[in-house]
């Protein structure tokens, strides 16, 4: 039988670190604390890894006629550009500080309707940037020079299959942007552009010079079916003693002139020109087949006739049209107009 160890020796050998604590704490509690510690470490590492660098983006403002100025004019179209030094494409959202709708994209365009100081905010992810924009009233021109729009020189009628040329001779123009208002239409540059239309119908050609979209002009072109080819020259017929009664020439087939057509977006653009006193109800007669009493439905419940509606919005620049839907009869005449507009900006107008 082994000799019995002294009592002091047994006490030393049985000592364990945190033995007293472990003997009074449930092991599940210790494991829970350990798991929480690991989760906290993972979350901290994730936050450090996903932290965004907000110092690599700037807001750049410019205008085709006002590139380096610190103040802009009321109604002047300003280009807002988010420059990213890392050349990354981010999801940018713009707020202009004038109660207008937000805009998205790396480059957007906006104009202010009132003079004042506006704080423009650009947001992307967790980052945001601000830029103060000063807007002043335009100085009255004592020389009396009118607001000049470019002119599209060229025919308003053409034949299918034959080239037709349009030109602009504005002396101050250095850049031209020509485009047909139809799906998948290409943009053309230069002071002169030539089109060959493949089929008859109505076409609308737009022109912007020097990048000034506020002065865009439109030209409506009616394209007729191609003319029949001229008959070939036949040789002289030998003398025939029998008298031959000459046949009366058959009249050429009547070419039915296509009725003018207009899309919803083009109609909306022309209505916008009514609010700036550039158009009147009479300018729409060809699309309404001279029925200026065509019914207009406003925001789904208010009804009016077209001629009276144009008189209500004439010169009302605050009238903001959001959407236009047209209904047409079998002959292509507009017989119904649905207009959706922003009610918030029209207190005191209607």
C-alpha positions in Angstrom: 0.0 0.0 0.0 1.4 3.4 -1.1 2.2 5.8 1.6 -0.3 8.6 2.1 0.8 12.0 0.8 1.0 14.9 3.0 -2.1 17.1 3.1 -0.1 20.2 1.9 1.2 18.4 -1.2 -2.4 17.3 -2.2 -3.6 20.9 -2.0 -0.8 22.2 -4.3 -1.3 19.5 -7.0 -5.1 20.0 -7.2 -4.9 23.8 -7.9 -6.6 24.9 -11.2 -6.7 28.4 -12.7 -10.3 29.9 -12.5 -11.3 26.8 -10.8 -13.4 28.6 -8.3 -15.1 30.7 -11.0 -15.7 27.7 -13.3 -17.2 25.8 -10.4 -19.8 28.5 -9.8 -20.6 29.5 -13.5 -22.6 27.4 -16.0 -20.3 26.3 -19.0 -23.0 27.4 -21.5 -22.6 31.0 -20.2 -18.9 30.9 -21.0 -19.5 29.4 -24.4 -22.1 32.2 -25.1 -19.6 34.9 -24.2 -17.0 33.4 -26.4 -19.5 33.2 -29.4 -20.5 36.8 -29.0 -16.9 37.8 -28.9 -16.2 36.0 -32.3 -19.4 37.6 -33.9 -18.3 41.1 -32.8 -14.9 40.6 -34.3 -16.5 39.4 -37.6 -18.9 42.4 -37.8 -16.0 44.8 -37.0 -13.9 43.4 -39.8 -16.9 43.6 -42.2 -17.5 47.2 -41.4 -13.9 48.1 -42.0 -13.9 46.2 -45.3 -17.1 47.9 -46.6 -16.2 51.4 -45.5 -16.7 53.8 -48.5 -14.2 56.5 -49.5 -16.2 59.7 -49.9 -13.2 61.9 -50.9 -12.9 60.7 -54.5 -15.9 62.5 -56.0 -16.4 66.2 -56.9 -19.4 68.2 -58.2 -18.6 70.2 -61.4 -21.0 72.8 -62.8 -20.9 74.2 -66.3 -22.9 75.8 -69.1 -22.2 76.2 -72.8 -22.1 80.0 -72.4 -21.2 80.3 -68.7 -18.5 77.8 -68.0 -16.4 79.6 -65.4 -19.0 81.9 -63.7 -19.9 81.5 -60.0 -23.5 82.6 -60.6 -26.0 81.4 -63.1 -29.2 83.0 -64.6 -32.8 82.1 -64.0 -33.9 79.6 -66.6 -30.3 78.8 -67.7 -29.7 75.1 -68.3 -26.8 74.0 -66.0 -24.9 70.8 -66.5 -24.2 68.9 -63.2 -21.3 66.4 -63.5 -20.1 64.0 -60.8 -16.4 63.5 -61.4 -14.9 60.3 -59.9 -11.2 60.2 -59.5 -11.2 56.4 -59.4 -13.1 56.3 -62.7 -15.8 54.1 -61.2 -19.5 54.2 -62.3 -21.7 54.7 -59.2 -25.4 55.2 -58.7 -25.7 59.0 -58.2 -28.8 60.8 -57.0 -29.2 64.6 -57.3 -31.4 66.9 -55.2 -31.4 70.5 -56.3 -33.0 72.3 -53.3 -35.9 73.9 -55.2 -38.6 71.3 -54.5 -38.1 69.7 -58.0 -37.9 66.0 -58.7 -34.7 64.1 -58.0 -32.5 63.2 -60.9 -30.2 60.2 -61.3 -27.0 59.7 -63.3 -23.4 60.8 -63.4 -24.3 63.8 -65.6 -27.7 65.6 -65.3 -29.2 68.9 -66.5 -31.3 71.4 -64.5 -32.5 75.0 -64.5 -33.8 77.1 -61.7 -37.0 79.2 -62.0 -36.3 81.7 -59.3 -33.3 83.7 -58.2 -31.6 82.7 -54.9 -29.0 80.4 -53.3 -29.6 76.7 -53.7 -27.8 73.9 -52.0 -27.4 71.0 -54.4 -26.9 67.5 -52.8 -25.3 64.6 -54.5 -25.7 61.1 -52.9 -24.1 57.7 -53.7 -24.3 54.9 -51.2 -23.3 56.1 -47.8 -21.6 59.2 -49.2 -23.1 62.6 -49.9 -21.6 65.9 -51.3 -23.1 69.4 -51.5 -22.5 72.4 -53.7 -24.0 75.9 -53.4 -25.4 77.4 -56.6 -26.1 81.1 -56.9 -28.9 82.0 -59.4 -29.6 85.6 -60.4 -32.1 87.4 -62.6 -30.9 88.1 -66.2 -29.8 91.7 -66.9 -32.1 93.5 -69.1 -30.7 94.0 -72.6 -31.0 97.6 -73.5 -30.1 96.8 -77.1 -33.5 95.0 -77.5 -32.0 91.8 -79.0 -34.7 89.0 -79.1 -34.2 85.5 -77.9 -33.0 83.8 -81.2 -33.8 80.2 -82.1 -31.9 78.4 -84.9 -33.6 78.0 -88.3 -33.7 74.7 -90.2 -33.4 75.5 -93.9 -34.8 72.9 -96.2 -38.0 71.6 -97.8 -41.0 70.5 -95.8 -42.0 68.0 -98.4 -40.0 65.2 -99.9 -40.4 62.0 -102.0 -39.5 58.5 -100.7 -36.2 57.2 -102.1 -34.8 60.6 -103.0 -32.2 62.5 -100.9 -33.2 65.8 -99.3 -30.8 68.2 -97.6 -31.3 70.4 -94.6 -28.9 73.1 -93.4 -28.4 75.7 -90.6 -26.6 79.0 -91.2 -26.5 80.5 -87.6 -23.3 82.6 -87.5 -22.5 81.8 -83.9 -22.9 78.0 -84.3 -19.9 75.8 -83.8 -21.6 72.5 -83.0 -24.8 71.0 -84.6 -26.8 68.0 -83.4 -29.4 66.7 -85.9 -31.8 63.8 -85.0 -35.1 62.4 -86.4 -37.6 62.0 -83.6 -38.2 58.3 -84.0 -36.9 55.0 -82.5 -33.2 54.1 -83.0 -32.5 57.3 -84.9 -28.8 58.3 -85.2 -27.4 61.7 -84.2 -25.6 63.7 -87.0 -23.3 66.6 -86.8 -22.3 69.4 -89.1 -24.0 72.4 -90.5 -25.7 70.3 -93.3 -27.4 66.9 -93.1 -28.9 64.8 -95.9 -31.6 62.2 -95.4 -33.2 59.6 -97.8 -36.6 58.5 -96.5 -37.5 54.9 -97.5 -41.2 55.1 -97.0 -43.9 57.8 -97.1 -45.3 59.4 -93.9 -44.7 62.2 -91.5 -41.2 62.9 -90.1 -40.0 65.3 -87.5 -36.4 66.6 -87.6 -34.8 68.2 -84.5 -31.8 70.6 -84.3 -29.7 71.7 -81.3 -26.7 74.1 -81.8 -23.9 74.5 -79.4 -25.4 72.0 -77.0 -28.2 74.4 -76.0 -31.1 72.1 -75.6 -33.3 75.0 -74.3 -33.4 76.4 -77.9 -34.1 73.1 -79.7 -36.2 73.5 -82.9 -38.3 71.1 -84.8 -39.2 70.8 -88.5 -42.1 68.6 -89.8 -41.5 66.9 -93.1 -44.2 65.2 -95.2 -42.8 62.3 -97.3 -44.8 61.3 -100.4 -44.6 58.0 -102.2 -41.9 57.7 -104.8 -42.7 59.1 -108.3 -43.1 56.6 -111.1 -40.1 56.3 -113.4 -40.3 58.3 -116.6 -41.2 56.1 -119.7 -38.3 55.2 -122.0 -38.0 56.9 -125.4 -39.4 54.8 -128.2 -38.2 55.0 -131.8 -40.3 56.6 -134.5 -43.0 54.4 -135.9 -42.8 53.8 -139.7 -45.5 55.6 -141.8 -48.8 53.8 -141.7 -51.4 55.0 -144.2 -54.3 54.1 -142.0 -55.2 57.0 -139.7 -54.6 56.3 -136.1 -56.7 58.2 -133.6 -54.4 59.5 -130.8 -55.2 58.3 -127.4 -55.9 60.9 -124.8 -53.2 60.7 -122.1 -54.3 59.1 -118.9 -54.3 61.4 -115.9 -51.6 60.5 -113.4 -52.9 58.7 -110.3 -53.9 61.1 -107.6 -51.4 61.1 -104.8 -53.2 61.2 -101.5 -51.4 63.5 -99.1 -50.7 61.7 -95.8 -52.4 63.2 -92.9 -50.0 64.7 -90.4 -49.2 62.5 -87.4 -47.7 63.4 -84.0 -46.4 61.3 -81.1 -47.3 61.8 -77.5 -43.8 63.2 -76.7 -44.0 65.7 -79.6 -47.4 66.8 -78.5 -46.1 67.3 -75.0 -43.2 69.4 -76.3 -45.5 71.7 -78.3 -47.8 72.2 -75.3 -44.7 73.2 -73.3 -44.2 75.9 -75.9 -47.7 77.2 -75.3 -46.7 77.9 -71.7 -43.8 80.0 -73.0 -46.1 81.9 -75.5 -44.3 80.3 -78.5 -47.4 78.3 -79.7 -51.2 78.8 -79.6 -54.1 76.4 -80.1 -54.2 77.2 -83.8 -50.8 75.5 -84.2 -52.4 72.2 -83.3 -55.2 72.4 -85.9 -53.6 70.1 -88.4 -53.2 67.3 -85.8 -56.8 67.7 -84.5 -58.2 67.9 -88.1 -59.3 71.5 -87.4 -61.4 70.4 -84.4 -60.1 72.7 -81.7 -63.0 71.6 -79.4 -61.4 68.2 -78.9 -62.0 67.0 -75.3 -59.1 67.2 -72.9 -59.0 65.2 -69.6 -56.7 66.6 -66.9 -55.4 64.2 -64.2 -58.2 61.8 -64.9 -61.2 63.9 -63.7 -61.1 67.5 -64.9 -62.4 68.0 -68.5 -62.1 70.9 -70.9 -62.0 71.6 -74.6 -58.5 72.0 -76.2 -58.9 75.6 -77.3 -60.0 76.8 -73.8 -57.3 74.6 -72.2 -54.6 76.3 -74.3 -55.9 79.7 -73.2 -55.6 78.7 -69.6 -52.0 77.6 -69.7 -50.8 80.3 -72.2 -47.8 82.0 -70.6 -48.0 79.9 -67.4 -44.4 78.7 -67.2 -45.0 77.0 -63.8 -47.5 74.6 -65.5 -45.4 71.3 -65.5 -46.8 68.6 -67.8 -45.7 65.1 -66.7 -47.3 62.9 -69.4 -49.5 63.2 -72.5 -51.6 60.4 -74.0 -53.4 60.8 -77.3 -56.2 58.8 -78.9 -56.8 58.9 -82.6 -59.5 57.9 -85.0 -59.2 55.7 -88.1 -58.0 58.7 -90.2 -55.2 59.6 -87.7 -56.9 62.6 -86.3 -56.5 63.3 -82.5 -59.9 62.9 -80.9 -59.0 62.7 -77.2 -56.2 64.0 -75.0 -55.2 62.9 -71.5 -52.8 65.2 -69.7 -51.2 64.5 -66.3 -49.6 67.5 -64.6 -48.0 68.4 -61.3 -50.7 69.8 -58.9 -48.2 70.9 -56.3 -46.8 73.7 -58.4 -50.1 75.1 -59.7 -51.7 76.8 -56.7 -53.4 79.8 -57.9 -53.1 78.9 -61.7 -56.2 76.7 -62.0 
